[in-house]
Amino acid sequence: MAAIDDRPADGRAGGARAVSARARAVLDALEHLVGGMGTGLLALLATLWLAVTAVACLAGVGLWLLPSALHAVRAVADRERARLSRWGPEIIGPAPPPAGLRAAVTDRAVRREVRWVGTHAVFGLFLGLIGATLPLNAAHDIGFPLYWRFLPESEATAAAGWWIVRDWPGALFVMLLGVLWVGCIVLCSPALARLQAWPGRRLLTPDPGTDLVLRVAELTATRAAALDAHATELRRVERALHDGTQNRIVAVTMLIGAARRALTRDPAEADAVLGRAQEAAEQALAELRAVVRSILPPVLADRSLPDALTALAAGCPVPCRVDTDVAGRCAASVEATAYFVVAEALTNIAKHSGARDAGVVVRRLDDRLYVEVHDDGRGGADERNGSGLTGIRRRTEAHDGTLELASPPGGPTTLKVTLPCGS
């Protein structure tokens, strides 16, 4: 009977997860469309500047404007590459344009960027406007019965309608149109987002050979960073064992020798010395356990990443909230890196930020693990000041991840890390 009773619950839980996943996909698609509208506006400005430059070339002065126009195109294209890389496979930018105006104009990557900027200025901006308009139309029509009587008669219309509503049946019909708008958003927004991103993924991706060369260079750099991080970790463990545990064990050995010498002449003194030796052994064991936990916390290996982060936040001097949504387990190295990121960030918050509140947010979406640590402290965090951020970046990039830091003077500080964790 128990197994039969569990099936409907499992079905409801699975349905709830499916609805939640669909809602998240729709919200992501809307955010993607609106973000594409922003780069579409920038592409429109760059296109207008290219048009002005082309017209000026007819007058003989456009060659002076052409470098700035190409620079604007490259800046907008790089912004779109960064935006698309956050929503799917990373797009690596091309090499810097060659020196010389003629070489820059004839460069294949530059020509593809010019084609993209013209396409996105029209196509991407149009789809972004649709993505921004659909939720507004849905909200307008669904809430229409609440306020239609307070509108002037000429304005009491549906979002996309041209008829004037004069009675309650008409207002309810408008509300049904709002429900249809919601259905249209759910069904169409992911496809619109993919359609908006298609020109960028086709035109802004470098040639396969260029991509491979840049990828090899990037992997070489991250491999060197990973080796440096590994060496730094070994030095830290060696110092902890040498300066702490080893000294304690030496003290235990000396105390046991003193107790043996005092055993025949003064048993009471020998007992006191053995008590001190036991205390030293217990302290050495505690320090050894602390070193082992710093390498791989047992709670992380035995339970889960959310449990380990909750325990980590509980020991932080600054009040810290933990919000995690991680389905299943990630690779042990990925979880250890996420744990290290949070541990180092919370240590920085406790030492340097002067914050009164902190928070940790962890999400797993598809094959990516997103970790965010924020606080309301004084801000001004900088990797060049030796605050541990360099170690976080090295560990993150060693896993082919990304790190973003926003810490203006006066705060707040937000650290975002993205780690690939497999499908």
N, C-alpha and C positions, 0 to 999 in steps of 0.2 A: 504493500500500500504506500509505503514511504516513497518508493521509486516512482509510482504513478503520480503522487502529489508533487514531486519535484519537477516533472516535465512541463506543466503549464508555467511554473515559475521561471524555469530556464527559458521557455519560449518568450515570456514577457520581458525578461532581462535582455534576451537577444534582440527583440523588437525595439526596446528602448535604446540599446546601443546603436542599432541601425538608424533610428530616427535622429539620435544625437550626432552620428557621423554625417548623415545627410545635411542636417542643419549647419554643422561646422563647415562642410564643403560649400554650401550656399553662401555662408557669411564670408568665407575665404574668397570665393569667386567675386562677390560684390566688392570686397576690399581690393582685389586685384584689378577689377574694372575701374574703380575710382582712382587707384594708383596709376593705371594706364592713362586715365584722363589727364592726370597731372603731367606725365611725361609727354602726352599728346599736345598739351598747351605749350610746353617748352619746344617740342618739335615744330609746332606752328610758328613760333617766334624765330627759330633757326631757319625755317623754310622762307619766311618773309625776308630775313636778312640775306639769304642766298639770292632771292629774287632781286632785292635792291642791288646786291653786288653784280648780278648778271646785267641789270640795266645800266649800272655805272660802267661796266666794261665796254658798253657800246659808246660811252662818252670818253673812254680812254683812261678813266681813273679807277676802275673797278679792281685792277690788279693790286692796288694798295689795300683794298678791303678784303680780298680773297683769303689771306691767312687767318684773319679774325673770324670769317664765316666758317672756314673749315674747322677752326678750333671750337667754335660753338657747336658744330655738328658732332665733333668727337665727344665733347662734354655731355651732350644730351644722350648720345649713344651709350657712353659709359654708365650713365645713370640708369638707362633701361637695362643694360646688362646686369647691373647690380640688383635691380628689381626682379628681373626674371630669375636670377640665380637663387633668390630667396624662395621661389615658388617651384623650383624643379632643378634639373641638372645645371651645374654651374657653367656659365658662359665666360670663358677666359678672353679678355680683351686682346686685340692685335698688338703687334709691336708698334712703337712710336712711328709716326709718318716719316718718310725719308726727308732729308734736308733738300732744300730747293723747291721752288714753287711748281716747276714742271713735274718733278718726280712725285710730289705730293698729290697733284691733280690726277696723275695717271696711276697712282697706287690703287690696287684692287680693293683693299680694305676701305679706303676712303670713298671710292665709288659706291661700294655696297652701303656704306653708312649714309651717303647722300640719297640713295634710293630708299633706304628705310625711313629717313627723316621725312621725306615727302609723303610716303605711304602712311606713316603713323600720324602725321599731322592731320590727315583726313579720316582715314579708316579707324585708327586707334582712338582718336578723339571722339568720333561719332559713337563707337561702341561704349566708350567710357561714359558719355552723356546718357546713353540708354541705361547703363548700369546704375547711374545715380538717379535717374528719373523714375525707374520702376518702383523702388521702395517708397518714394514720395507719393506716387500715384496710388499705391496700395494703402498707405496711411490716410491719404485724403478721402478715398472712397469708403474704406471700412468705418471710419469715424464720422462719415457724412450725416447719418441720422442724428448725431448728437448736436450738431450746430447749424444744420441747413436753414432752420427757421430764423436764425439771427443774421443771415446773409441778405444783402440786397437781392431783389428778384433776378436781376440780370446776371448775378454771380453764382446763383444756386444751381450749379451744373456739376456733372461728374468731371473727373480729372481729364479724361479724353473725350468727353461728350460735348455736344453742341446744343442739346435741348435743355430747357429750363425746368427744374423740378418744382412742382406746385403742391404736391400732396405727399402723404406718408408712403403709399405704394411706390411712388417714384424714388423716394429716399431709400427705401429698402432695396429697390432694384440696384441703386448705385452701390449699396453696401455689398450686394452679390458680385457686382463688377470688381469691387476691391478684393474679394476672395479669389476671383479669377486672376487678378493681378498677382496675388501671392502664389498661386499655382504656376503662373508664367515665370515668376522669379525662380521657384524651385526647379522647374524643368529646364529653363533656358540659360540661367546665369552661368553655370559651369561651362556650357558650350560657348557662350559669348566670351568668357575669359580666355578660353583656349584659342578661340578665333582671333582675339585681340593680340595674343602673344605670338601667334604663328609667324607674322612677318619678322619680328625681332629674332626669333629662334632660327629663322631661315637666313636672314641677311647679316646679323650681327655676330654669328659664330665664325671664327677664323677658319682658314683652310686647314684641312687635317694635318698637314705637315707642320704648320705653325703651332697648332694646338698641341701636337706631340712634343715639339721642342720646348714650349713654355711649360708643359706639364712635367717634363723631365727636370727642368730647372727648378720648378716648384717642389717636386718630390725630393730633389737633392737637398734643397734648403731645409725642408721639414725633417728629413732624415738626420741632418746635422743637428737641428734643434732637439730632436728626440734623443740623440746620443748625449748632447749636453745636459738635457734634463735628467737622463738616466745617471750620468756621472755625478750631477749635483745631488741626486737622491742618495746615491751610494755614499758620498762624502757626508751627508747629513746623518745617515744611519751609522757610519763609522764613528763620527764624533759622538753621537749619542751613546754608543756602546763603549767607546774608549773613555770618555769623560765621566760617564755615569755608572753604568753597570759594571765595567771592569774594575773601577775603583772600589765599588761596594764589595765585589768578590774578593779583591785583595785584602780589604779590611776584615772580611769574614775569615780568611785564611790566617791572618795574623792573630785575630782574637782566639781562634781555635788553638793555635800554637801556645798562646799565653795561658789558655785554660788548661792545657795538658801539663805545662810546667808548674802551674799552681795547684794541680790536683792533689799531689802528695803532701805538700806543705800546708795548704790552706784550702780545704774543700769549699768553704763559703765563698772565698774570693773566686774560685774556679766556677762556681755556679753563677755568680754575677757576670763574669766574663762571657760565659756561654749564653746568658740572656742577651748581652749586647751583640754577640755574634748572630743570634737568632733574629734580632731586630734588623741588623745589617743585611742578613740574607733575605728577609721579607722585603726590605726596601729595594734590594737588587732585583728581586722577582717582579716587584711592581714596575720598576723602570724598564725591565725587559719586556713586560707586557705592553707598556706604553709604546715602546719602539715597534713592537709587532703590530699593534693597532694602527700606528701611523703608516705602515706599509700597506696593509689591507685590513680594514676593520672587520672583526668577526661578524658583527650584525649585518654588514654588507654581504658577506659570503653566505651566512646562514639564513638570512631572511630576505630583505629586498632593499632597493635603493631608497624608496620613500621612508622605510623604517630607519635606515642609517642616517638620512638627512634630518629626520625628526629628532633623533638622538643628538645629532650635531647641533641643531638649533637650540635644543634644551640646555646645552652647556654654554651657549653664547651669552656674554654679559649684557648684550643689548637685546631687548625683547624682539623675538623673531617669529614670524608666521611662516608656515610651510604649506604650500598648495601644490600637490602633485597629482598628475593623471598619467600614469605610465602603465600601459597594458602589457603584462608579461615581463620577462627579464631580457635585458640587453646583454651584450658580450661583457665578460668580467672586466676587460680592460676599459671599455667605455664607461661602465658604472664606476670603476675606480677613478677614472679621470673626472667624471662629473662630481664625485665625492670630493676629490682634491680641489676642484674649482670652487665649490661651495665652502669648503673648510678654509681655504686661503682667503676667499672674499670676506667671510665672516670674521676672520682674524684681522684683516685690514680695517673692517668696520669698527671692531672693538678697540683697535689701537689708534687709529688716525682720524676717524670721521667725526667723532663727537655726536653720533646719531642717537636719537631717542627711540627709533623704531626701524626695523629691517624686515625684509620679506624674501622668501625664496619660492620661485615658481618653476615647476618642471613639467614639461609636456612631451609626449611622444606622438608625432604625426607621421604616419607612413614609415619611412626609413630614416627619420631624423629625430634626435633627442634635443629638445630646446631647454636650456637652463638659463634662468634670469635671477639675479640677485640685486636688490635695490635697497636703498636706505635714504633717510631724510637728513643726512649729515651735511657738513660744510662743503663737500665737493672738492674739486681741484685735484682729483687723483690723476697721476701721470706715471706711465710705465718707466720713464727715465729716472724716477726718484727712488728706485729700488724698493718698491712697496710689494713685491711679489707678483705683480701683474705680468712681468716678463716670463716668469715660470708658468703662469696660467696660459699665456699665449703659446709657449713652446709645447706644452702638453696638448693643447687643443689642436694646434696645427700638425702635431705628430699623428693625430688621428684623422687628418684631412678635414678638420673642422674650422669654424670661423669664430672670431671674437669681436664684439663691438662694445665700446666703452663710451658712455655719455656721462661726464662729470664736470659740469660748468662750475666756476667759482660761486660759492653760496649754495650749491646743491640743487636738486638731489643727484645721487649717483646711481646709474643703472648699468649693470654688467650683463651682457647677453652672450651666451656661448651656444653654438650649434655643433652637434656631433653626429656623424653618420653611425647608425646602429644596425643596419641591415633590415630586411623586410620581414 
